[in-house]
Amino acid sequence: MKIVSAHVGTIPISSSIRNAFIDFTKMDCTIIALVSDTIVDGKPLVGYGFNSNGRYNATAILQERILPRLLDAPPEDLLGEDGQLSPERAWDLMMANEKPGGHGERSVAVGVADMALHDLAAKIAGVPLYRWISDHYGDGDPDQDVFVYAAGGYYAPGKTLEDLQAEMRGFLDQGYNVVKMKIGGADLAEDVRRIEAVLEVLDGDGSRLAVDVNGKFDLQTALEYGRAIEQYNLFWYEEIGDPLDYALNATVSEHYANPIATGENLFSRQDATNLIRYGGMRPDRDYLQVDPALSYGLVEYKRIQDILARHGWSSRRCVPHGGHQFSLHIAAALKLGGNESYPGEFQPTGGFTDDAVVVNSRVTPGDLPGIGLEGKAEFYKVLRALHS
């Protein structure tokens, strides 16, 4: 097996929404197609990848550094001992001659290529990605469905409390039991009104509502909000301060008894280790949200899982950021606690296959070979245009 060609592009996933820190009017995304020499039904198998929302495209890094290393290597260097494509060996090639640290956009570029490599490896094996991952990295007995929550509740021009409530009712109608909304983009009094409006839709059950600050708060504000919302017993209080301010997170955890979630803006096993060591995260209640697509891909994410296990963390405390099909397969294969979902945002990349049905906040990865992006019709048109 060898990779015949690689095709990279940048597409918009923009909208008028905003969170407490950024708006998404200029948000874009890298997409990739790795064409192999493996022929099935008269066509070459192609591995596809893309990056999650919240980080801009890493197209230039892929084209100028990461992909040349992959394509210039002898084909046999990409194969494992079994003679099949090995994403782990390919990962080492992509990271050759890279200094440690400085993760940021480099981790996104490698994550995009890693996704495509895993998609291709599972397609060559003729199985859905979650089964391939479970057989190669897991225990061979994957979960058949995955908990998902609906992320939304963004700030938007002219959006009223009634609009926010209607959005959340729409999520419930789609089969979600747990929803998430943004806070920190208004003052505390207004955000409390927004939270209470959503709680009305949820029959007052705060355990079905998560709130997300997107890293906006300083310590004083974080504690002030924590005191105000603790009474609601929320599903979690997310991304409270700067992702690298472990002392802030640890201090909040000392004062806020309910679950905290963070990690979507940490991009390596070293970052995850520091969060566990110094961030005050509590393995009996808190959640880790590292996104495989942004953090050097599944190869690195598996290393993160190994580190967490050594520190006494269950994989069930991990619920990746991103809301896409790649993380859904990973969640099923590695028995994570769930996966984010964006029912209405960040198209065409966001969400699951077109035929996916959410029942009681759970969904199956599906049976298409690989990630199954061919089951997202509009996105698949864009991906095919890269190389057809």
QUIFENHU-V496287 format. One line per field, one symbol per residue. burial: + if it has 16 or more other ideal C-beta (glycine too) atoms within 10 Angstrom, else -. Layout:
burial = ???
This chain:
burial = +-+--++++-+-+-+-++++--++--++++++++++-+------+++++++++++-+++-++--+++-+++-+----++-----+++-+++-+++-------+-+++++++++++++++++++++-++++++++++++---++-+++++++++++--------++-++-+++--+++++++++++-----++-++-+++-++---+-++++++++++----++-++--+--+-++++++++-+-++-++-+++--+-++++++++++++-+++-++--+++----++++++++++++++++++++--+----+---++++++++++++++++++++++++++++++-++++++--+-+--++++++-+++++++++--++-++--++-
